[in-house]
């Protein structure tokens, strides 16, 4: 019997296949279906910093502005029947999910500043979340803020979070740091229990006829995995915390590559949106079939086997490989 079990941030998981943060998790019935299909854990959709700020700073103004002037001013208030406050509903969603399933439920906070995060991290812990994923979605636009300032702010945020909550903390990073090994090590020392690689930034597109910019959502594809296995492979064995891959995981091959690079878990969302939740059963079956064919007894046996420290030719991870790849390309004859 092949053993797919693993431990992620101290949580015992049946397999290394985890549902990453996404829209499916907004519905508890979908979380139940994910569990039935074999997913090992679920990362909930994110609670955004803007929602927290809205609750703490703007809601009171919306409810009180103008009400002492004249009765008609009440018509200018937002329709609260359809108004999503955010944080309170999110906490209730955690409670409902925890009561519905046995797999670990990982909450997600998306933002960059301390603000009300510490308070809400504590409330998330009290609501029963098994862990918290800190989604550091930061797009600095102020030229006076240096890269060093951004990195220090992230490190301070993780340190403060770890001092205030007892549940494990994962940090979801972007690939846009001047030194990924350095920021990874700093966050590891600050107490992160896992590093999740990488966040996907959604860039606006331009409508050249309307002269307007609009949001553009594109689901991931397997080619995006290469960036992730590169850095996980380099970091494996150099940080204490667990490593997770998200983005580009669509088939059992990407799960295998993630594990061989050194990841503890492989997370997926786009594949489930494209193929449906029942696809998880086929994914696990394909993974087990490959492992049986290649005589692997456990997921742990293959973890890190293709990492920087394990491969004979370490140049494939380094600058030398850049030169090799360029020189290997041959132009087609016309």
N, C-alpha and C positions, 0 to 999 in steps of 0.2 A: 504494500500500500504506500503510495507516494504521499509524503507529508508536505502540504502546502502552507502549513501554519507559520506565522511569524509574529514578532512583537514590534509594534510601532508606538513609540513614546511610552513604552511600558504596558500598552494595551494589547491583550492577546487577540489576534485575528486569525480567522479560519484559513484565509488565503491572503496573498499580497494585493488583491484587486479591490480598490476603494473607489467609490463614487465621489468625484471632486465636486467642489461647490458649483451649483448650477440651478436652473429653473425647475428641474424635476422635483427637487427637494422642498419646494414650497407647499407641496400637497402631501399630507401624511399618508394618504393611500398609496402614493408613489413610493414612499420610503418603505412601506410594507411590501410592495412589489419588488423593490430592489433587494430586500432581505430574502424574500422567497426565491429570487433568481440567483442568489448565492453571493451577493456583494458582501465584503467583509466588514466594511464600515462606511459611514456616510458623512461627508462634509456638507453642512447645510449651506443654502444660499446666504449671501453676506448681509449683515447689518451695516449700513454705511454711516460713516462719520457725519454726513450731512443730515441723516435721519436723527441721530443723537442730538446734533446741534439744533435742529428744528424743534425737537421736543423741549429742550432746556432753555432756549432763548427766544424763539419766535411764537410758539403756540400761545403763550400767555398774552402776547400783543394781539394776535389774531382774535382772541376771545374777548378782549377788553377794549380795544381801540374804538372810540366813538360811541360806545354804548351809553355814555352819560350825556350825550348831546341831544339826540332825538331818536324816537322809536324806529323811524325808517332806516336808520343807520345799520340796524341789525341785518338788513338784507345784503349788506356788503361783506358779511362774514362768510368764510368758506363753508360749503355744505359738509358738515361733519359726519353725515351718514356714510359718505364715500371717502372720507379722509383717513388715510393710513398713517397713524402716528408713528409706527415703526417699532421702536424698542419694546414697548409693552406687548404688542402682538408677537414679536419675535420670541420673547421669553415664554409666552404661552405656547408657541409652536414647539419650542424645545421640550416643554413638559409633555405635550401631547405625543411627540415623536418618541420620547423615552418610555412612555407608558405603552406604546404600541409595538415596539420592537425590542429585540435582545441585543442587536449589534451596537457597537459604540456609535454615539452621535457626537460629531465634532462641530462646534459652532464656529462662525466666521465673522470677524470684525474687519471692515475695509476702511482704511484711512491712513493718516500719518501723524496727527497731533495727539497729545495726551488728552486734552479736553475732558469730556465725560467718559473716556474709555475705561479708566480704572474702575469707576463706579459700575459701569455696565459689564465689565469683565467679571466683577464680583457677583452681579445679579445673574449673569449667564452661568456661573459656577453653581449658584444656589438653585437655579432652575433645573440642574441635573446634567448639564453637558459633561461628557466624559473628557473632553479636551477642547482647546480653543486654537483656531488658526487665525493668525494675525496677517491679514492681507495688506502688505505695504505697497499700495498702489499710489506712488508719488510721481507727479510730473512737475518738477520745479520749473517755473517760468520766470522767476525773478533773477536777473543776471548778477545781483549782489550776493546771492546765496551760493556758496562754494560747494563743491562735491564733498569736501571734508565736513562742512556743516551738516549736509544731508545725512552722511553716514553716522556722525555723532548723534544726531537726533534719533536715528533708528536704533542705535545701540542703547541710548538712554531709555527709549520707549520700551524695549524688550526687558531691560533691567528693572524698570518700574513695574511692568506687568508681572514679572516673575516674583517680585517682592510682595505682590498683593493677592495673587491667586495661587491655589494649591494644585489645580488641575494642570496637566501637561500643556505646553505652549509650542505650537508650530509657527514658523515664520515663513510666509510665502514671499519670495524675492522676485525682483525683476532681473534680467540679464545685463542691465545697463549700469554697471559699476566699473570703475577704472581697474579695480583689482577684486575680482570675485573671491579668490581665496582669502584675501585679507578681511573683507566684510563678513564672510562666512565664519572665519575664526573668531572675529570679534563678537558676533552674535552668539556663537557657540559658548564663548567664555561668559557672556552676559546671562546665559542660562537657557537659551532656546533648547527645547527638547527635540526639535526636528527642523530641518530646512526643506522647504518645498520649492522645487525648481521646474518651471518658472512661471511667473504671471504672464498673461498675454494682454498686451496693450491694444485697445481698439482705437484705431486712428480714423478721424473724419475724412470723408471723400468730398470732392468738389463737383458741384453741378455747374458746368461752364455755361449753360444756357440761362439758368435762373440766377447765376452769380451768387450761389449760396453753398454753404458747407452743410453736410448731413452725416449723421452717424452711420457707420458701416460695420455690420457684424458678419464675420466670416468664421465658420467653424474650423477647428484645427484639422490638419492632415498629418500622416505619419512622417513627412519630411521634417516636421518641427521637432521630432524626437532627437535629432542629431545634436543640436545645441545642448540639450538637456543631459544626454548620456555623456557628452564630452566633459561637462563640468562636474557631474556626479562622479564620473570615473576619476577625475583629478582629485576630488575632495575625499573620496572614500579612504578611510584609515587615517585621515589627517584632522578630522573633527570628531568630537565625542558623540554629538547628537546624531539622530537618525537622518537619513536622506530620503526624500520622496520626489518622484517625477510626475509632473502633470503637464499635459499639452502634447499632442501627437500620439497618444496611446489609443490604438484602434483595434489591433489584433493581438493574438498570443505572441507574435514575434516582438512587438514593442514591449510587452510585459517581460519576455525573456531578456531582451537587451537592457531593460531598466534594472532588472535584478543582477545581471552579469556586470553592469557598470558599478553597482554598489548600492542601489536603492533598496530600501526596506519594503516600500509599497509602490505600486504603479496606479496612478489615478486617471480616471477617464470621465468625460462628460459628452463631448461631441459625438463619440461613437454611439452612445446611448440615445442621443437625440436623433441621429441618423438611422439607427437600426432598431431602436426600441429596447426596452428593459429586458425582455426575454433573451436578447443576444448574450447576456452575461453567462448563461448556461453553456452556449456554444463556445464562448471564449475560454471558459474554464476547462471544458472537455478537450479543446484543441491544445491547451497548455499541458494538460496531463498526458495526452497522447504523445506529444513531442518529448516530454521528459521521460516517459516510459521507453520510447524508441531509442533515446540516447542514454538510457540507464542512469538517470538521476533519481536519487531517492528522496530528495527534499529540496524545497526552495532555498533553504539556508546553504545547501551544498554549493549552489552556483553563485551565490551572492558575492559580488566583488571579483569574480574570476576573470573579468575583462577590464578591471580598473587599471589605473596608471601604475600602481605598485605591483600588479600581477602579470601584465603583459611583458613578453621578452623585449619587444621593440618599443620603448617608451617614446620614441620620436613621433609616433602616430598622434600623440596628444600635444605635441610641442611645435615650435616654429619650423623645425626641419620638415614636418609633414606638409606645411604650406608650400614650400619650395618643390617638394616631391610631387604634389598634386598638380601644380601649375606646369611643371615640366613633363608630366605624363600625358597631357592633353595633346592630341594630334589633330591638326586641321584637316577637314575633309577635302579631298581633291575635287576641284571644280569640273 
